Amino acid sequence: MAPRRPILLNAFDMNTVGHISHGLWRHPRDRSIDYKRMPYWLDLARTLERGLFDGLFLADVSGVYDVWGGSPDAALRHAIQVPINDPAVLVSAMASVTRHLGFGITATISAESPHTFARRMSTLDHLSEGRIGWNIVTGFLDSSARALGQSAPLSHDARYDRADEFMDLVYQLWETSWDDDAVVADRASGIYTEPARVRRIRHEGPAYRLDAMHLCEPSPQRTPLLFQAGASPRGTAFAARHAEVVFVPNQGLKATAQVIRKLEAALTAVGRTRDSVRFVTTLQVVTGRTDTEARERFDEYRGYAQPEAGLVQFSSAIGVDLSRFGLDDPVSGGSADAIQSSVSSLAGQGGKPSPTVRQLLAQMPLGGRHTPVVGSPAQVADEIEAWVDEAGVDGFNLVRTVSPEGLEHFVDLVVPELQRRGLHKTAYANGVWREKIFGTGQARLPSTHAGAQWRDLSQQTP
């Protein structure tokens, strides 16, 4: 048998009190209310690097969940991703206490200007020495659109059209504006940058206008490692063109495998190979030294979870106010402009009816719509192995439970078992984040990637 490729392993978190496992912040050993203090994050980064995690993936939203009851009150009351701080400002500090851990941050295109965003990401890539990634999000919340002065968000497919234009602009800023040898830093002559090797980017399109050079010299990766999750046909096409790590929804082994096959076909259609992308799904783990200890811990955690708060978040994900439904009312439909993986999950599978509110609550034992893997290290590793072998996933975003002990248990108990099976690395590879994932010498976007077309445009007039 050929040796296994180690899985990708990211911690899935958010610069907030309550991320996905709603209510667990109430647990007496949970420290997530310290999210405003830097030691909380520095300790987390050190723990993840000790466990040889590939990255810390920081989700984000730029609005509040106010579909439930037509008000943000429930989200505020239960700390459902509010209050929430900017994830990008955490990176420099955490990078300073680690050497290898990558940092993937979510940034919503509708809330960003291409020029200023490109500068922020290049700055973080410099300061982390090439360990920054970007989760590309198009946005879907009405509350976010209103915060940006818009009456409503763009329609689903229009958001992706705008995102394609945004991507072409930031690619040009990162890949085209400065030649590799533009910076000479010649102390004797007093010349730091050769002006002829820097060029302005000119663009006039449906959504953006730009006439400016990039303000940052080339960073270690140029373009940050690119993450994306797209389940709709338009989202799948966008992911096939841009993503290097694709988040696929955890819909069970068989359904997730089908999603991956669909994405593989989309990659082929745009001239990219399966090996040019890594597929990652979410996983929530509660473990202990024995199965009994793990199940006792799960029961303890469950006593603090608030599945009702999970419904508040899910209402915004599907664009339907679930507060109007009775416990045994079936939930179907959903907005065409909401999160399509969430909407499609309501469709009855195999002729089964759509789930009721009561059934949705049962799917949220730890406050979020995840089925936790509960068991000893060997049992958890068996589940991970099945996902790799049967669904074809390359890695996992590990969902936060009680913080920080949930991740500490995984690092101390599960990681050694994964290493014993050849499923997890025993040492970090050298290089920037893209090289750690795709191999030495692959610090830049590969030639088959859409962003690479902007790499050699030195014939443009500076």
C-alpha positions, 0 to 999 in steps of 0.5 A: 500500500502506498503511504498515506498523505497526512490530513490537513487539520485546522482549528475552526474558530471565530473572534467571538464568544459563541461560534457554532457550539452555542451555549458552551461558553457557559461551561465553568471551564470554558474560557471563550469570554476571554476572546478580547484578551491576547493571552487567550489567542496566544495560548491557542496558537501555541497549543495548535502548533504543539499538535502540528495543526496546519492552521487556525481558520477564523470565520467571520460575519459582518452583520448580525443574525436578525431573521429570527423574530425580525430582531437581533435580540436573540443573537445578542442574548445568547452571544450568537456570533455577536459581539464579534471582533475583527479576525485579521488583527489577531494574526500578527501576534499569534504569528510571533509566537509560532513558526509554522501555523497558518492563519486563514481569515474570512473577509467578505468581498462586499465589505472590502475595497480591492486596493486596501484589502490587497494591502492588508493581506500582503502586510499579514503575509509579510509579518507571518512570513508567508503563513496567511490565507483568505477564505473568500466570502461573498456575503448574504446577510441583509444586516450586513448589507444595511451596515454597508449602506445598501438596501439589500445584498445582491442576488446570489449569482450577482454576488459571485459575478462581483466576486470574480471581478474583485478577484481579478483585481486583487490578483493583478495587485498581488501578481502584476504590480511589482516585478520580483526584482523591483526591490533592490535595496541598494544602500550605496546608491540610495535606491530601494525600488526600481520605478520601471519595475512597478506598474499601475493597475488600471481597471474599469468594470461593472463594480470597480474602478481602479488606477493605482499601483499596489502599495506593498512590495512582493510578499512571500506568497504574493497571493495568500492561500485561497479558501472557499466554500461554494455549494450552488452551481455558481458557487461551485464554478467560482470555487473551481476557478479560485479555491486551493482549499475547498470547504465541503459541508459535512452531510455524511460520508456518501453525500459529502463524497458526491459533493467532492465528485461534483467539484472534481468535475468542475475543476477538470472543466477549467483545466485544473487537476484534483491534486491542485485542491484540498477538500476539507469538511467540518468535524466536531470531536469530544474525546477522552482516554476511554470511550466511557470518559468521552461519553461522560464528557459529552453528556456534561457538555450537552448540559450547557448547550443551547440548541434553540440558539442554533435555530436562531443562526440557522434561520439566517442561514436559510433566510426563514424566520423559524420562530414562526414555526411550531415544534412539529412543523416541517421546515422547507424552502429557504431563500435563493439568496441564502446559504445554499448548502443549508437550504438544500439540507432541508430537502427530504432525502430519499423520499423522506419529508423535510425535517421538523423544528423538533428534528432540527433541534435534535441535530444540534446536541452541542448547540450547532448543526453537527453530529459530534464524534464521541469516543476514545482516541482510537474510535475518533481516528477510525471515524477520521480514517473512514472520512478519508477513505470513503468520502475522499476528504483531505482534511478537517476543520475541527469545530470548537467545543469547550475552549480550550480543553476540547482542542487540548484533549484532541492534541494530547489524545487523538493526534498521537493515534493519528500519527501512529496510523500515518494520518497526521504529520510528525513534523512540519514541512519547510516553506510558506503555507502553500508549500507546506500543503502542496510541496516545496517549491510551490510558494506561488499560485500554480500555472493552472490557477486563474490568478497565474494569468496575471503573473507575467505582464511586465510588458504593461506600461508602468 
